[in-house]
Amino acid sequence: MQRLKDTFSIMLSDKKVINLDIPDDYVFMDEELIDILKARVSDYLDV
């Protein structure tokens, strides 16, 4: 979170940042990761 603030502080100043708490252990387009993302993001987006 601190790295986001350090890098994008101006752009994030009036935004809500949500941590989905997903470990960075997946390869690009991993089906399991996609399923986890869909489940976690659906709580915050109207999809």
mmCIF entry with sequence, helices, sheets and N, C-alpha, C, O atoms, coordinates in Angstrom:
data_MODEL
# 
_entry.id   MODEL 
# 
_entity.id                         1 
_entity.type                       polymer 
_entity.pdbx_number_of_molecules   1 
# 
_entity_poly.entity_id                      1 
_entity_poly.type                           'polypeptide(L)' 
_entity_poly.nstd_linkage                   no 
_entity_poly.nstd_monomer                   no 
_entity_poly.pdbx_seq_one_letter_code       MQRLKDTFSIMLSDKKVINLDIPDDYVFMDEELIDILKARVSDYLDV 
_entity_poly.pdbx_seq_one_letter_code_can   MQRLKDTFSIMLSDKKVINLDIPDDYVFMDEELIDILKARVSDYLDV 
_entity_poly.pdbx_strand_id                 A 
# 
loop_
_entity_poly_seq.entity_id 
_entity_poly_seq.num 
_entity_poly_seq.mon_id 
_entity_poly_seq.hetero 
1 1  MET n 
1 2  GLN n 
1 3  ARG n 
1 4  LEU n 
1 5  LYS n 
1 6  ASP n 
1 7  THR n 
1 8  PHE n 
1 9  SER n 
1 10 ILE n 
1 11 MET n 
1 12 LEU n 
1 13 SER n 
1 14 ASP n 
1 15 LYS n 
1 16 LYS n 
1 17 VAL n 
1 18 ILE n 
1 19 ASN n 
1 20 LEU n 
1 21 ASP n 
1 22 ILE n 
1 23 PRO n 
1 24 ASP n 
1 25 ASP n 
1 26 TYR n 
1 27 VAL n 
1 28 PHE n 
1 29 MET n 
1 30 ASP n 
1 31 GLU n 
1 32 GLU n 
1 33 LEU n 
1 34 ILE n 
1 35 ASP n 
1 36 ILE n 
1 37 LEU n 
1 38 LYS n 
1 39 ALA n 
1 40 ARG n 
1 41 VAL n 
1 42 SER n 
1 43 ASP n 
1 44 TYR n 
1 45 LEU n 
1 46 ASP n 
1 47 VAL n 
# 
_struct_asym.id          A 
_struct_asym.entity_id   1 
# 
loop_
_struct_conf.conf_type_id 
_struct_conf.id 
_struct_conf.pdbx_PDB_helix_id 
_struct_conf.beg_label_comp_id 
_struct_conf.beg_label_asym_id 
_struct_conf.beg_label_seq_id 
_struct_conf.pdbx_beg_PDB_ins_code 
_struct_conf.end_label_comp_id 
_struct_conf.end_label_asym_id 
_struct_conf.end_label_seq_id 
_struct_conf.pdbx_end_PDB_ins_code 
_struct_conf.beg_auth_comp_id 
_struct_conf.beg_auth_asym_id 
_struct_conf.beg_auth_seq_id 
_struct_conf.end_auth_comp_id 
_struct_conf.end_auth_asym_id 
_struct_conf.end_auth_seq_id 
_struct_conf.pdbx_PDB_helix_class 
_struct_conf.details 
_struct_conf.pdbx_PDB_helix_length 
HELX_P HELX_P1 AA1 GLN A 2  ? LEU A 12 ? GLN A 2  LEU A 12 1 ? 11 
HELX_P HELX_P2 AA2 GLU A 31 ? VAL A 41 ? GLU A 31 VAL A 41 1 ? 11 
# 
_struct_conf_type.id          HELX_P 
_struct_conf_type.criteria    ? 
_struct_conf_type.reference   ? 
# 
loop_
_atom_site.group_PDB 
_atom_site.id 
_atom_site.type_symbol 
_atom_site.label_atom_id 
_atom_site.label_alt_id 
_atom_site.label_comp_id 
_atom_site.label_asym_id 
_atom_site.label_entity_id 
_atom_site.label_seq_id 
_atom_site.pdbx_PDB_ins_code 
_atom_site.Cartn_x 
_atom_site.Cartn_y 
_atom_site.Cartn_z 
_atom_site.occupancy 
_atom_site.B_iso_or_equiv 
_atom_site.pdbx_formal_charge 
_atom_site.auth_seq_id 
_atom_site.auth_comp_id 
_atom_site.auth_asym_id 
_atom_site.auth_atom_id 
_atom_site.pdbx_PDB_model_num 
ATOM 1   N N  . MET A 1 1  ? 0.822   -1.190  0.000   1.00 0.00 ? 1  MET A N  1 
ATOM 2   C CA . MET A 1 1  ? 0.000   0.000   0.000   1.00 0.00 ? 1  MET A CA 1 
ATOM 3   C C  . MET A 1 1  ? 0.864   1.251   0.000   1.00 0.00 ? 1  MET A C  1 
ATOM 4   O O  . MET A 1 1  ? 0.549   2.228   -0.679  1.00 0.00 ? 1  MET A O  1 
ATOM 5   N N  . GLN A 1 2  ? 1.936   1.222   0.750   1.00 0.00 ? 2  GLN A N  1 
ATOM 6   C CA . GLN A 1 2  ? 2.804   2.395   0.811   1.00 0.00 ? 2  GLN A CA 1 
ATOM 7   C C  . GLN A 1 2  ? 3.430   2.692   -0.545  1.00 0.00 ? 2  GLN A C  1 
ATOM 8   O O  . GLN A 1 2  ? 3.590   3.855   -0.918  1.00 0.00 ? 2  GLN A O  1 
ATOM 9   N N  . ARG A 1 3  ? 3.784   1.643   -1.282  1.00 0.00 ? 3  ARG A N  1 
ATOM 10  C CA . ARG A 1 3  ? 4.382   1.858   -2.612  1.00 0.00 ? 3  ARG A CA 1 
ATOM 11  C C  . ARG A 1 3  ? 3.373   2.525   -3.546  1.00 0.00 ? 3  ARG A C  1 
ATOM 12  O O  . ARG A 1 3  ? 3.742   3.381   -4.349  1.00 0.00 ? 3  ARG A O  1 
ATOM 13  N N  . LEU A 1 4  ? 2.110   2.138   -3.443  1.00 0.00 ? 4  LEU A N  1 
ATOM 14  C CA . LEU A 1 4  ? 1.069   2.813   -4.237  1.00 0.00 ? 4  LEU A CA 1 
ATOM 15  C C  . LEU A 1 4  ? 0.985   4.288   -3.883  1.00 0.00 ? 4  LEU A C  1 
ATOM 16  O O  . LEU A 1 4  ? 0.926   5.147   -4.762  1.00 0.00 ? 4  LEU A O  1 
ATOM 17  N N  . LYS A 1 5  ? 0.981   4.570   -2.595  1.00 0.00 ? 5  LYS A N  1 
ATOM 18  C CA . LYS A 1 5  ? 0.915   5.962   -2.146  1.00 0.00 ? 5  LYS A CA 1 
ATOM 19  C C  . LYS A 1 5  ? 2.128   6.751   -2.605  1.00 0.00 ? 5  LYS A C  1 
ATOM 20  O O  . LYS A 1 5  ? 2.002   7.893   -3.045  1.00 0.00 ? 5  LYS A O  1 
ATOM 21  N N  . ASP A 1 6  ? 3.297   6.147   -2.502  1.00 0.00 ? 6  ASP A N  1 
ATOM 22  C CA . ASP A 1 6  ? 4.521   6.832   -2.907  1.00 0.00 ? 6  ASP A CA 1 
ATOM 23  C C  . ASP A 1 6  ? 4.529   7.129   -4.410  1.00 0.00 ? 6  ASP A C  1 
ATOM 24  O O  . ASP A 1 6  ? 4.983   8.192   -4.836  1.00 0.00 ? 6  ASP A O  1 
ATOM 25  N N  . THR A 1 7  ? 4.036   6.205   -5.189  1.00 0.00 ? 7  THR A N  1 
ATOM 26  C CA . THR A 1 7  ? 4.093   6.339   -6.638  1.00 0.00 ? 7  THR A CA 1 
ATOM 27  C C  . THR A 1 7  ? 2.926   7.131   -7.215  1.00 0.00 ? 7  THR A C  1 
ATOM 28  O O  . THR A 1 7  ? 3.100   7.880   -8.176  1.00 0.00 ? 7  THR A O  1 
ATOM 29  N N  . PHE A 1 8  ? 1.731   6.969   -6.633  1.00 0.00 ? 8  PHE A N  1 
ATOM 30  C CA . PHE A 1 8  ? 0.528   7.549   -7.232  1.00 0.00 ? 8  PHE A CA 1 
ATOM 31  C C  . PHE A 1 8  ? -0.252  8.446   -6.277  1.00 0.00 ? 8  PHE A C  1 
ATOM 32  O O  . PHE A 1 8  ? -1.473  8.551   -6.394  1.00 0.00 ? 8  PHE A O  1 
ATOM 33  N N  . SER A 1 9  ? 0.415   9.078   -5.358  1.00 0.00 ? 9  SER A N  1 
ATOM 34  C CA . SER A 1 9  ? -0.277  9.831   -4.307  1.00 0.00 ? 9  SER A CA 1 
ATOM 35  C C  . SER A 1 9  ? -1.265  10.859  -4.855  1.00 0.00 ? 9  SER A C  1 
ATOM 36  O O  . SER A 1 9  ? -2.366  10.987  -4.318  1.00 0.00 ? 9  SER A O  1 
ATOM 37  N N  . ILE A 1 10 ? -0.912  11.581  -5.888  1.00 0.00 ? 10 ILE A N  1 
ATOM 38  C CA . ILE A 1 10 ? -1.813  12.607  -6.433  1.00 0.00 ? 10 ILE A CA 1 
ATOM 39  C C  . ILE A 1 10 ? -3.058  11.957  -7.033  1.00 0.00 ? 10 ILE A C  1 
ATOM 40  O O  . ILE A 1 10 ? -4.172  12.428  -6.805  1.00 0.00 ? 10 ILE A O  1 
ATOM 41  N N  . MET A 1 11 ? -2.880  10.890  -7.791  1.00 0.00 ? 11 MET A N  1 
ATOM 42  C CA . MET A 1 11 ? -4.017  10.231  -8.439  1.00 0.00 ? 11 MET A CA 1 
ATOM 43  C C  . MET A 1 11 ? -4.917  9.505   -7.442  1.00 0.00 ? 11 MET A C  1 
ATOM 44  O O  . MET A 1 11 ? -6.105  9.320   -7.707  1.00 0.00 ? 11 MET A O  1 
ATOM 45  N N  . LEU A 1 12 ? -4.369  9.091   -6.298  1.00 0.00 ? 12 LEU A N  1 
ATOM 46  C CA . LEU A 1 12 ? -5.140  8.332   -5.318  1.00 0.00 ? 12 LEU A CA 1 
ATOM 47  C C  . LEU A 1 12 ? -5.704  9.191   -4.191  1.00 0.00 ? 12 LEU A C  1 
ATOM 48  O O  . LEU A 1 12 ? -6.396  8.675   -3.313  1.00 0.00 ? 12 LEU A O  1 
ATOM 49  N N  . SER A 1 13 ? -5.425  10.470  -4.200  1.00 0.00 ? 13 SER A N  1 
ATOM 50  C CA . SER A 1 13 ? -5.781  11.320  -3.063  1.00 0.00 ? 13 SER A CA 1 
ATOM 51  C C  . SER A 1 13 ? -7.274  11.297  -2.731  1.00 0.00 ? 13 SER A C  1 
ATOM 52  O O  . SER A 1 13 ? -7.636  11.390  -1.559  1.00 0.00 ? 13 SER A O  1 
ATOM 53  N N  . ASP A 1 14 ? -8.129  11.180  -3.714  1.00 0.00 ? 14 ASP A N  1 
ATOM 54  C CA . ASP A 1 14 ? -9.572  11.171  -3.452  1.00 0.00 ? 14 ASP A CA 1 
ATOM 55  C C  . ASP A 1 14 ? -10.216 9.834   -3.820  1.00 0.00 ? 14 ASP A C  1 
ATOM 56  O O  . ASP A 1 14 ? -11.422 9.767   -4.060  1.00 0.00 ? 14 ASP A O  1 
ATOM 57  N N  . LYS A 1 15 ? -9.410  8.773   -3.862  1.00 0.00 ? 15 LYS A N  1 
ATOM 58  C CA . LYS A 1 15 ? -9.894  7.451   -4.262  1.00 0.00 ? 15 LYS A CA 1 
ATOM 59  C C  . LYS A 1 15 ? -9.848  6.475   -3.092  1.00 0.00 ? 15 LYS A C  1 
ATOM 60  O O  . LYS A 1 15 ? -9.048  6.619   -2.168  1.00 0.00 ? 15 LYS A O  1 
ATOM 61  N N  . LYS A 1 16 ? -10.718 5.490   -3.158  1.00 0.00 ? 16 LYS A N  1 
ATOM 62  C CA . LYS A 1 16 ? -10.704 4.409   -2.189  1.00 0.00 ? 16 LYS A CA 1 
ATOM 63  C C  . LYS A 1 16 ? -9.895  3.254   -2.777  1.00 0.00 ? 16 LYS A C  1 
ATOM 64  O O  . LYS A 1 16 ? -10.161 2.815   -3.896  1.00 0.00 ? 16 LYS A O  1 
ATOM 65  N N  . VAL A 1 17 ? -8.924  2.769   -2.036  1.00 0.00 ? 17 VAL A N  1 
ATOM 66  C CA . VAL A 1 17 ? -8.096  1.642   -2.477  1.00 0.00 ? 17 VAL A CA 1 
ATOM 67  C C  . VAL A 1 17 ? -8.530  0.426   -1.674  1.00 0.00 ? 17 VAL A C  1 
ATOM 68  O O  . VAL A 1 17 ? -8.606  0.469   -0.446  1.00 0.00 ? 17 VAL A O  1 
ATOM 69  N N  . ILE A 1 18 ? -8.809  -0.651  -2.382  1.00 0.00 ? 18 ILE A N  1 
ATOM 70  C CA . ILE A 1 18 ? -9.274  -1.879  -1.744  1.00 0.00 ? 18 ILE A CA 1 
ATOM 71  C C  . ILE A 1 18 ? -8.229  -2.969  -1.953  1.00 0.00 ? 18 ILE A C  1 
ATOM 72  O O  . ILE A 1 18 ? -7.826  -3.250  -3.082  1.00 0.00 ? 18 ILE A O  1 
ATOM 73  N N  . ASN A 1 19 ? -7.801  -3.570  -0.864  1.00 0.00 ? 19 ASN A N  1 
ATOM 74  C CA . ASN A 1 19 ? -6.853  -4.676  -0.903  1.00 0.00 ? 19 ASN A CA 1 
ATOM 75  C C  . ASN A 1 19 ? -7.647  -5.979  -1.009  1.00 0.00 ? 19 ASN A C  1 
ATOM 76  O O  . ASN A 1 19 ? -8.418  -6.313  -0.109  1.00 0.00 ? 19 ASN A O  1 
ATOM 77  N N  . LEU A 1 20 ? -7.461  -6.700  -2.089  1.00 0.00 ? 20 LEU A N  1 
ATOM 78  C CA . LEU A 1 20 ? -8.182  -7.953  -2.289  1.00 0.00 ? 20 LEU A CA 1 
ATOM 79  C C  . LEU A 1 20 ? -7.512  -9.128  -1.582  1.00 0.00 ? 20 LEU A C  1 
ATOM 80  O O  . LEU A 1 20 ? -8.055  -10.233 -1.566  1.00 0.00 ? 20 LEU A O  1 
ATOM 81  N N  . ASP A 1 21 ? -6.333  -8.895  -0.998  1.00 0.00 ? 21 ASP A N  1 
ATOM 82  C CA . ASP A 1 21 ? -5.624  -9.906  -0.218  1.00 0.00 ? 21 ASP A CA 1 
ATOM 83  C C  . ASP A 1 21 ? -5.433  -11.210 -1.001  1.00 0.00 ? 21 ASP A C  1 
ATOM 84  O O  . ASP A 1 21 ? -5.788  -12.295 -0.540  1.00 0.00 ? 21 ASP A O  1 
ATOM 85  N N  . ILE A 1 22 ? -4.862  -11.063 -2.195  1.00 0.00 ? 22 ILE A N  1 
ATOM 86  C CA . ILE A 1 22 ? -4.559  -12.212 -3.042  1.00 0.00 ? 22 ILE A CA 1 
ATOM 87  C C  . ILE A 1 22 ? -3.048  -12.301 -3.169  1.00 0.00 ? 22 ILE A C  1 
ATOM 88  O O  . ILE A 1 22 ? -2.413  -11.343 -3.611  1.00 0.00 ? 22 ILE A O  1 
ATOM 89  N N  . PRO A 1 23 ? -2.458  -13.431 -2.792  1.00 0.00 ? 23 PRO A N  1 
ATOM 90  C CA . PRO A 1 23 ? -1.001  -13.550 -2.881  1.00 0.00 ? 23 PRO A CA 1 
ATOM 91  C C  . PRO A 1 23 ? -0.522  -13.474 -4.337  1.00 0.00 ? 23 PRO A C  1 
ATOM 92  O O  . PRO A 1 23 ? -1.249  -13.848 -5.257  1.00 0.00 ? 23 PRO A O  1 
ATOM 93  N N  . ASP A 1 24 ? 0.678   -12.998 -4.528  1.00 0.00 ? 24 ASP A N  1 
ATOM 94  C CA . ASP A 1 24 ? 1.264   -12.867 -5.855  1.00 0.00 ? 24 ASP A CA 1 
ATOM 95  C C  . ASP A 1 24 ? 1.975   -14.165 -6.232  1.00 0.00 ? 24 ASP A C  1 
ATOM 96  O O  . ASP A 1 24 ? 3.182   -14.178 -6.476  1.00 0.00 ? 24 ASP A O  1 
ATOM 97  N N  . ASP A 1 25 ? 1.210   -15.252 -6.276  1.00 0.00 ? 25 ASP A N  1 
ATOM 98  C CA . ASP A 1 25 ? 1.764   -16.585 -6.537  1.00 0.00 ? 25 ASP A CA 1 
ATOM 99  C C  . ASP A 1 25 ? 1.239   -17.205 -7.826  1.00 0.00 ? 25 ASP A C  1 
ATOM 100 O O  . ASP A 1 25 ? 1.421   -18.401 -8.053  1.00 0.00 ? 25 ASP A O  1 
ATOM 101 N N  . TYR A 1 26 ? 0.596   -16.416 -8.666  1.00 0.00 ? 26 TYR A N  1 
ATOM 102 C CA . TYR A 1 26 ? -0.065  -16.962 -9.843  1.00 0.00 ? 26 TYR A CA 1 
ATOM 103 C C  . TYR A 1 26 ? 0.621   -16.500 -11.114 1.00 0.00 ? 26 TYR A C  1 
ATOM 104 O O  . TYR A 1 26 ? 1.226   -15.429 -11.151 1.00 0.00 ? 26 TYR A O  1 
ATOM 105 N N  . VAL A 1 27 ? 0.525   -17.307 -12.147 1.00 0.00 ? 27 VAL A N  1 
ATOM 106 C CA . VAL A 1 27 ? 1.045   -16.920 -13.458 1.00 0.00 ? 27 VAL A CA 1 
ATOM 107 C C  . VAL A 1 27 ? -0.052  -16.187 -14.215 1.00 0.00 ? 27 VAL A C  1 
ATOM 108 O O  . VAL A 1 27 ? -1.226  -16.272 -13.853 1.00 0.00 ? 27 VAL A O  1 
ATOM 109 N N  . PHE A 1 28 ? 0.323   -15.476 -15.251 1.00 0.00 ? 28 PHE A N  1 
ATOM 110 C CA . PHE A 1 28 ? -0.600  -14.702 -16.067 1.00 0.00 ? 28 PHE A CA 1 
ATOM 111 C C  . PHE A 1 28 ? -1.755  -15.578 -16.558 1.00 0.00 ? 28 PHE A C  1 
ATOM 112 O O  . PHE A 1 28 ? -1.542  -16.665 -17.095 1.00 0.00 ? 28 PHE A O  1 
ATOM 113 N N  . MET A 1 29 ? -2.965  -15.091 -16.364 1.00 0.00 ? 29 MET A N  1 
ATOM 114 C CA . MET A 1 29 ? -4.202  -15.742 -16.818 1.00 0.00 ? 29 MET A CA 1 
ATOM 115 C C  . MET A 1 29 ? -4.449  -17.105 -16.181 1.00 0.00 ? 29 MET A C  1 
ATOM 116 O O  . MET A 1 29 ? -5.124  -17.945 -16.775 1.00 0.00 ? 29 MET A O  1 
ATOM 117 N N  . ASP A 1 30 ? -3.925  -17.336 -15.002 1.00 0.00 ? 30 ASP A N  1 
ATOM 118 C CA . ASP A 1 30 ? -4.172  -18.572 -14.260 1.00 0.00 ? 30 ASP A CA 1 
ATOM 119 C C  . ASP A 1 30 ? -5.671  -18.657 -13.966 1.00 0.00 ? 30 ASP A C  1 
ATOM 120 O O  . ASP A 1 30 ? -6.255  -17.713 -13.433 1.00 0.00 ? 30 ASP A O  1 
ATOM 121 N N  . GLU A 1 31 ? -6.282  -19.765 -14.308 1.00 0.00 ? 31 GLU A N  1 
ATOM 122 C CA . GLU A 1 31 ? -7.733  -19.930 -14.131 1.00 0.00 ? 31 GLU A CA 1 
ATOM 123 C C  . GLU A 1 31 ? -8.158  -19.770 -12.673 1.00 0.00 ? 31 GLU A C  1 
ATOM 124 O O  . GLU A 1 31 ? -9.199  -19.178 -12.387 1.00 0.00 ? 31 GLU A O  1 
ATOM 125 N N  . GLU A 1 32 ? -7.363  -20.290 -11.765 1.00 0.00 ? 32 GLU A N  1 
ATOM 126 C CA . GLU A 1 32 ? -7.687  -20.163 -10.342 1.00 0.00 ? 32 GLU A CA 1 
ATOM 127 C C  . GLU A 1 32 ? -7.667  -18.692 -9.921  1.00 0.00 ? 32 GLU A C  1 
ATOM 128 O O  . GLU A 1 32 ? -8.541  -18.246 -9.179  1.00 0.00 ? 32 GLU A O  1 
ATOM 129 N N  . LEU A 1 33 ? -6.680  -17.949 -10.392 1.00 0.00 ? 33 LEU A N  1 
ATOM 130 C CA . LEU A 1 33 ? -6.597  -16.523 -10.086 1.00 0.00 ? 33 LEU A CA 1 
ATOM 131 C C  . LEU A 1 33 ? -7.797  -15.775 -10.647 1.00 0.00 ? 33 LEU A C  1 
ATOM 132 O O  . LEU A 1 33 ? -8.362  -14.917 -9.969  1.00 0.00 ? 33 LEU A O  1 
ATOM 133 N N  . ILE A 1 34 ? -8.183  -16.080 -11.850 1.00 0.00 ? 34 ILE A N  1 
ATOM 134 C CA . ILE A 1 34 ? -9.351  -15.427 -12.468 1.00 0.00 ? 34 ILE A CA 1 
ATOM 135 C C  . ILE A 1 34 ? -10.602 -15.675 -11.628 1.00 0.00 ? 34 ILE A C  1 
ATOM 136 O O  . ILE A 1 34 ? -11.391 -14.757 -11.407 1.00 0.00 ? 34 ILE A O  1 
ATOM 137 N N  . ASP A 1 35 ? -10.786 -16.897 -11.164 1.00 0.00 ? 35 ASP A N  1 
ATOM 138 C CA . ASP A 1 35 ? -11.940 -17.220 -10.320 1.00 0.00 ? 35 ASP A CA 1 
ATOM 139 C C  . ASP A 1 35 ? -11.900 -16.438 -8.999  1.00 0.00 ? 35 ASP A C  1 
ATOM 140 O O  . ASP A 1 35 ? -12.922 -15.927 -8.541  1.00 0.00 ? 35 ASP A O  1 
ATOM 141 N N  . ILE A 1 36 ? -10.723 -16.351 -8.403  1.00 0.00 ? 36 ILE A N  1 
ATOM 142 C CA . ILE A 1 36 ? -10.582 -15.602 -7.150  1.00 0.00 ? 36 ILE A CA 1 
ATOM 143 C C  . ILE A 1 36 ? -10.886 -14.128 -7.382  1.00 0.00 ? 36 ILE A C  1 
ATOM 144 O O  . ILE A 1 36 ? -11.604 -13.510 -6.597  1.00 0.00 ? 36 ILE A O  1 
ATOM 145 N N  . LEU A 1 37 ? -10.343 -13.563 -8.457  1.00 0.00 ? 37 LEU A N  1 
ATOM 146 C CA . LEU A 1 37 ? -10.592 -12.153 -8.768  1.00 0.00 ? 37 LEU A CA 1 
ATOM 147 C C  . LEU A 1 37 ? -12.079 -11.881 -8.984  1.00 0.00 ? 37 LEU A C  1 
ATOM 148 O O  . LEU A 1 37 ? -12.616 -10.907 -8.457  1.00 0.00 ? 37 LEU A O  1 
ATOM 149 N N  . LYS A 1 38 ? -12.734 -12.724 -9.744  1.00 0.00 ? 38 LYS A N  1 
ATOM 150 C CA . LYS A 1 38 ? -14.169 -12.544 -9.975  1.00 0.00 ? 38 LYS A CA 1 
ATOM 151 C C  . LYS A 1 38 ? -14.946 -12.550 -8.661  1.00 0.00 ? 38 LYS A C  1 
ATOM 152 O O  . LYS A 1 38 ? -15.835 -11.725 -8.453  1.00 0.00 ? 38 LYS A O  1 
ATOM 153 N N  . ALA A 1 39 ? -14.607 -13.477 -7.787  1.00 0.00 ? 39 ALA A N  1 
ATOM 154 C CA . ALA A 1 39 ? -15.318 -13.583 -6.512  1.00 0.00 ? 39 ALA A CA 1 
ATOM 155 C C  . ALA A 1 39 ? -15.060 -12.372 -5.618  1.00 0.00 ? 39 ALA A C  1 
ATOM 156 O O  . ALA A 1 39 ? -15.992 -11.849 -5.008  1.00 0.00 ? 39 ALA A O  1 
ATOM 157 N N  . ARG A 1 40 ? -13.828 -11.926 -5.535  1.00 0.00 ? 40 ARG A N  1 
ATOM 158 C CA . ARG A 1 40 ? -13.488 -10.830 -4.630  1.00 0.00 ? 40 ARG A CA 1 
ATOM 159 C C  . ARG A 1 40 ? -13.920 -9.470  -5.171  1.00 0.00 ? 40 ARG A C  1 
ATOM 160 O O  . ARG A 1 40 ? -14.351 -8.609  -4.404  1.00 0.00 ? 40 ARG A O  1 
ATOM 161 N N  . VAL A 1 41 ? -13.809 -9.272  -6.465  1.00 0.00 ? 41 VAL A N  1 
ATOM 162 C CA . VAL A 1 41 ? -14.149 -7.977  -7.062  1.00 0.00 ? 41 VAL A CA 1 
ATOM 163 C C  . VAL A 1 41 ? -15.659 -7.778  -7.117  1.00 0.00 ? 41 VAL A C  1 
ATOM 164 O O  . VAL A 1 41 ? -16.127 -6.641  -7.055  1.00 0.00 ? 41 VAL A O  1 
ATOM 165 N N  . SER A 1 42 ? -16.417 -8.836  -7.228  1.00 0.00 ? 42 SER A N  1 
ATOM 166 C CA . SER A 1 42 ? -17.867 -8.715  -7.355  1.00 0.00 ? 42 SER A CA 1 
ATOM 167 C C  . SER A 1 42 ? -18.502 -8.019  -6.150  1.00 0.00 ? 42 SER A C  1 
ATOM 168 O O  . SER A 1 42 ? -19.575 -7.428  -6.269  1.00 0.00 ? 42 SER A O  1 
ATOM 169 N N  . ASP A 1 43 ? -17.851 -8.087  -5.003  1.00 0.00 ? 43 ASP A N  1 
ATOM 170 C CA . ASP A 1 43 ? -18.366 -7.386  -3.810  1.00 0.00 ? 43 ASP A CA 1 
ATOM 171 C C  . ASP A 1 43 ? -18.292 -5.862  -3.971  1.00 0.00 ? 43 ASP A C  1 
ATOM 172 O O  . ASP A 1 43 ? -19.019 -5.133  -3.296  1.00 0.00 ? 43 ASP A O  1 
ATOM 173 N N  . TYR A 1 44 ? -17.430 -5.388  -4.847  1.00 0.00 ? 44 TYR A N  1 
ATOM 174 C CA . TYR A 1 44 ? -17.182 -3.950  -4.975  1.00 0.00 ? 44 TYR A CA 1 
ATOM 175 C C  . TYR A 1 44 ? -17.668 -3.352  -6.289  1.00 0.00 ? 44 TYR A C  1 
ATOM 176 O O  . TYR A 1 44 ? -17.779 -2.131  -6.402  1.00 0.00 ? 44 TYR A O  1 
ATOM 177 N N  . LEU A 1 45 ? -17.962 -4.190  -7.289  1.00 0.00 ? 45 LEU A N  1 
ATOM 178 C CA . LEU A 1 45 ? -18.385 -3.701  -8.595  1.00 0.00 ? 45 LEU A CA 1 
ATOM 179 C C  . LEU A 1 45 ? -19.742 -4.259  -8.965  1.00 0.00 ? 45 LEU A C  1 
ATOM 180 O O  . LEU A 1 45 ? -20.119 -5.349  -8.533  1.00 0.00 ? 45 LEU A O  1 
ATOM 181 N N  . ASP A 1 46 ? -20.458 -3.519  -9.752  1.00 0.00 ? 46 ASP A N  1 
ATOM 182 C CA . ASP A 1 46 ? -21.728 -4.010  -10.302 1.00 0.00 ? 46 ASP A CA 1 
ATOM 183 C C  . ASP A 1 46 ? -21.425 -4.677  -11.643 1.00 0.00 ? 46 ASP A C  1 
ATOM 184 O O  . ASP A 1 46 ? -21.432 -4.033  -12.692 1.00 0.00 ? 46 ASP A O  1 
ATOM 185 N N  . VAL A 1 47 ? -21.159 -5.981  -11.582 1.00 0.00 ? 47 VAL A N  1 
ATOM 186 C CA . VAL A 1 47 ? -20.856 -6.723  -12.814 1.00 0.00 ? 47 VAL A CA 1 
ATOM 187 C C  . VAL A 1 47 ? -21.835 -7.849  -13.001 1.00 0.00 ? 47 VAL A C  1 
ATOM 188 O O  . VAL A 1 47 ? -21.744 -8.589  -13.981 1.00 0.00 ? 47 VAL A O  1 
# 
